[in-house]
Amino acid sequence: MVRGKVKLAYSLKRMNGMKKRLRDLTTLYAVLTCAIICGPAVQALAVWPYQAKASHEEQKTNFSDLTKILIKRIQKLKKQIEETRSKKMRALMYKFLKKGPAVLRGF
């Protein structure tokens, strides 16, 4: 019984080590890796990575969606900047009408 637990712990340790190496390869060399691990100590197949990566077309679609979102956000910010400028200019004109040209000396 004890020997079985030791074997199981050893194989799990090796499996985790293999997953770590695969993750390192993916990170360092920018390659796609996958593994299907099976053995006498593992009851079910272990698959790495757990989640399927998005296909290139899905990534491209997500990227185009992000660019559209960013373009809309930039347009909205430009509109806000323009509105803020016009409000500041309007406030400055009203001050000028009330107090005269002395208001403009600070600029």
C-alpha positions as CSV (number, residue, x, y, z in Angstrom):
1,M,0.0,0.0,0.0
2,V,2.7,2.5,1.0
3,R,4.7,1.6,-2.1
4,G,1.7,2.4,-4.3
5,K,1.4,5.8,-2.8
6,V,5.1,6.5,-3.4
7,K,4.7,5.5,-7.0
8,L,1.7,7.7,-7.5
9,A,3.4,10.7,-5.9
10,Y,6.5,10.1,-8.0
11,S,4.4,9.9,-11.3
12,L,2.4,13.0,-10.4
13,K,5.7,14.9,-9.6
14,R,7.0,13.8,-13.0
15,M,3.8,14.8,-14.7
16,N,3.9,18.3,-13.1
17,G,7.5,18.6,-14.1
18,M,6.7,17.7,-17.7
19,K,3.9,20.3,-17.8
20,K,6.3,22.9,-16.4
21,R,8.8,22.1,-19.2
22,L,6.1,22.4,-21.8
23,R,5.0,25.8,-20.4
24,D,8.6,26.9,-20.4
25,L,9.0,25.9,-24.1
26,T,5.8,27.8,-25.0
27,T,6.9,30.9,-23.2
28,L,10.6,31.0,-24.2
29,Y,10.3,29.9,-27.8
30,A,6.8,31.0,-28.7
31,V,5.8,27.6,-30.0
32,L,2.5,25.8,-29.5
33,T,2.9,22.7,-27.3
34,C,0.5,20.1,-26.1
35,A,0.8,16.8,-24.3
36,I,-1.4,13.8,-23.6
37,I,-0.1,12.0,-20.6
38,C,-1.1,8.5,-19.7
39,G,0.4,5.8,-17.6
40,P,-0.2,3.1,-15.0
41,A,-0.4,5.5,-12.1
42,V,-2.7,8.0,-13.8
43,Q,-6.3,6.8,-13.9
44,A,-7.5,9.1,-16.7
45,L,-5.7,10.8,-19.6
46,A,-4.1,14.1,-18.6
47,V,-4.2,16.7,-21.3
48,W,-2.1,19.9,-21.4
49,P,-3.1,22.7,-22.0
50,Y,-6.4,22.2,-20.3
51,Q,-8.3,24.7,-22.4
52,A,-8.2,24.7,-26.2
53,K,-6.4,27.7,-27.6
54,A,-8.4,30.0,-29.8
55,S,-7.8,29.4,-33.5
56,H,-6.0,32.0,-35.6
57,E,-9.3,33.2,-37.2
58,E,-10.9,33.7,-33.8
59,Q,-7.9,35.7,-32.6
60,K,-8.0,37.8,-35.7
61,T,-11.8,38.4,-35.2
62,N,-11.2,39.3,-31.5
63,F,-8.4,41.7,-32.6
64,S,-10.6,43.4,-35.2
65,D,-13.3,43.8,-32.6
66,L,-10.8,45.4,-30.2
67,T,-9.6,47.8,-32.9
68,K,-13.2,48.8,-33.5
69,I,-13.7,49.4,-29.8
70,L,-10.6,51.4,-29.6
71,I,-11.5,53.5,-32.6
72,K,-14.9,54.3,-31.1
73,R,-13.3,55.1,-27.7
74,I,-10.8,57.5,-29.4
75,Q,-13.6,59.2,-31.3
76,K,-15.6,59.6,-28.1
77,L,-12.5,61.1,-26.3
78,K,-11.9,63.5,-29.1
79,K,-15.5,64.7,-28.9
80,Q,-15.2,65.1,-25.1
81,I,-12.0,67.2,-25.6
82,E,-13.7,69.4,-28.1
83,E,-16.7,69.9,-25.8
84,T,-14.4,70.8,-22.9
85,R,-12.5,73.3,-25.1
86,S,-15.8,75.0,-26.2
87,K,-17.0,75.2,-22.6
88,K,-13.7,76.8,-21.4
89,M,-13.8,79.2,-24.3
90,R,-17.4,80.1,-23.6
91,A,-16.6,80.7,-19.9
92,L,-13.6,82.9,-20.9
93,M,-15.8,84.9,-23.3
94,Y,-18.4,85.6,-20.5
95,K,-15.6,86.6,-18.1
96,F,-14.3,88.9,-20.8
97,L,-17.7,90.5,-21.3
98,K,-18.2,91.0,-17.6
99,K,-14.7,92.2,-16.5
100,G,-13.2,93.4,-19.7
101,P,-9.8,92.8,-21.3
102,A,-8.0,92.4,-17.9
103,V,-9.2,88.8,-17.9
104,L,-6.9,87.9,-20.9
105,R,-3.7,89.2,-19.3
106,G,-3.2,86.0,-17.4
107,F,-2.8,84.0,-20.7
